[in-house]
Amino acid sequence: MTNLTISLDDAIVKKARVRAIQEGTSLSAKVREFLAAYSQSPLASGPAQTTDPAGELLALMARVRAEAQPEASAQPTTPQTLREQTYADGFRQQLS
């Protein structure tokens, strides 16, 4: 068996390992499955191709990267101006 060295973001590898463990397999086995499918698939002959293992891998990597990144909506938004800070503090309710 041949060893293959690839460079990936640490966060992607960590998420992928966790997911592989949850699926009862290993990251190496998942990469092996991908490469086996990729090497046996016909070359792209145009838009008629229905499966694209490389595209699927890239989409999977994008999903894992998105899960690894903290969501912008989950972070509290800090008002930028004094006016926004004043309204954010609910000063009108305090006047009542």
PLY file of the C-alpha trace (Angstrom):
ply
format ascii 1.0
element vertex 96
property float x
property float y
property float z
element edge 95
property int vertex1
property int vertex2
end_header
0.00 0.00 0.00
1.28 3.48 -0.87
1.33 6.43 1.51
0.00 9.73 0.16
0.82 13.12 1.64
-1.71 15.91 1.16
-2.08 19.34 2.74
-5.43 20.25 4.31
-6.70 22.77 6.82
-6.48 21.44 10.37
-10.11 22.28 11.07
-11.27 20.31 8.02
-9.26 17.26 9.02
-10.56 17.41 12.58
-14.22 17.64 11.48
-13.74 14.94 8.86
-12.14 12.59 11.40
-14.99 13.13 13.84
-17.55 12.45 11.11
-15.71 9.33 9.95
-15.64 8.01 13.51
-19.37 8.70 13.83
-19.87 6.67 10.65
-17.76 3.83 12.08
-14.86 4.25 9.68
-11.62 6.20 9.34
-10.58 9.23 7.38
-8.08 7.10 5.47
-10.88 4.72 4.46
-13.01 7.64 3.25
-10.15 9.02 1.14
-9.51 5.50 -0.21
-13.20 5.19 -1.18
-13.11 8.57 -2.91
-9.94 7.77 -4.85
-11.27 4.35 -5.89
-14.49 5.93 -7.21
-12.57 8.78 -8.81
-10.09 6.51 -10.57
-12.85 4.27 -11.95
-15.15 7.03 -13.16
-15.06 7.89 -16.86
-13.43 11.11 -17.95
-15.80 14.04 -18.22
-17.14 14.07 -21.74
-19.27 17.16 -21.33
-22.31 18.24 -19.37
-23.94 14.78 -19.66
-21.80 13.43 -16.81
-24.07 12.74 -13.82
-21.51 11.98 -11.12
-18.45 14.04 -10.38
-16.45 12.53 -7.49
-14.01 15.45 -7.44
-16.89 17.92 -7.33
-18.53 15.90 -4.58
-15.30 15.95 -2.57
-14.95 19.70 -3.05
-18.56 20.21 -1.97
-18.01 18.00 1.08
-14.87 19.94 1.97
-16.77 23.22 1.64
-19.52 21.94 3.96
-16.98 20.76 6.53
-15.13 24.09 6.29
-18.40 25.97 6.84
-19.19 23.81 9.88
-15.68 24.37 11.26
-15.95 28.16 10.94
-17.97 29.99 13.59
-21.11 31.35 12.02
-21.26 35.09 11.65
-24.90 35.09 12.75
-23.99 33.30 15.98
-21.65 36.08 17.01
-23.27 39.00 18.82
-23.34 42.12 16.72
-21.81 45.18 18.30
-23.37 48.50 17.28
-20.87 50.62 15.40
-22.02 54.15 16.20
-23.10 55.93 19.37
-26.60 56.26 17.93
-26.78 52.51 17.28
-25.48 51.80 20.78
-28.10 54.09 22.28
-30.93 52.41 20.41
-29.50 48.94 21.11
-29.56 49.66 24.85
-33.31 50.34 24.64
-33.14 53.86 26.05
-36.75 54.56 25.02
-37.98 51.80 27.30
-35.91 53.24 30.14
-37.58 56.67 29.70
-41.07 55.23 30.14
0 1
1 2
2 3
3 4
4 5
5 6
6 7
7 8
8 9
9 10
10 11
11 12
12 13
13 14
14 15
15 16
16 17
17 18
18 19
19 20
20 21
21 22
22 23
23 24
24 25
25 26
26 27
27 28
28 29
29 30
30 31
31 32
32 33
33 34
34 35
35 36
36 37
37 38
38 39
39 40
40 41
41 42
42 43
43 44
44 45
45 46
46 47
47 48
48 49
49 50
50 51
51 52
52 53
53 54
54 55
55 56
56 57
57 58
58 59
59 60
60 61
61 62
62 63
63 64
64 65
65 66
66 67
67 68
68 69
69 70
70 71
71 72
72 73
73 74
74 75
75 76
76 77
77 78
78 79
79 80
80 81
81 82
82 83
83 84
84 85
85 86
86 87
87 88
88 89
89 90
90 91
91 92
92 93
93 94
94 95
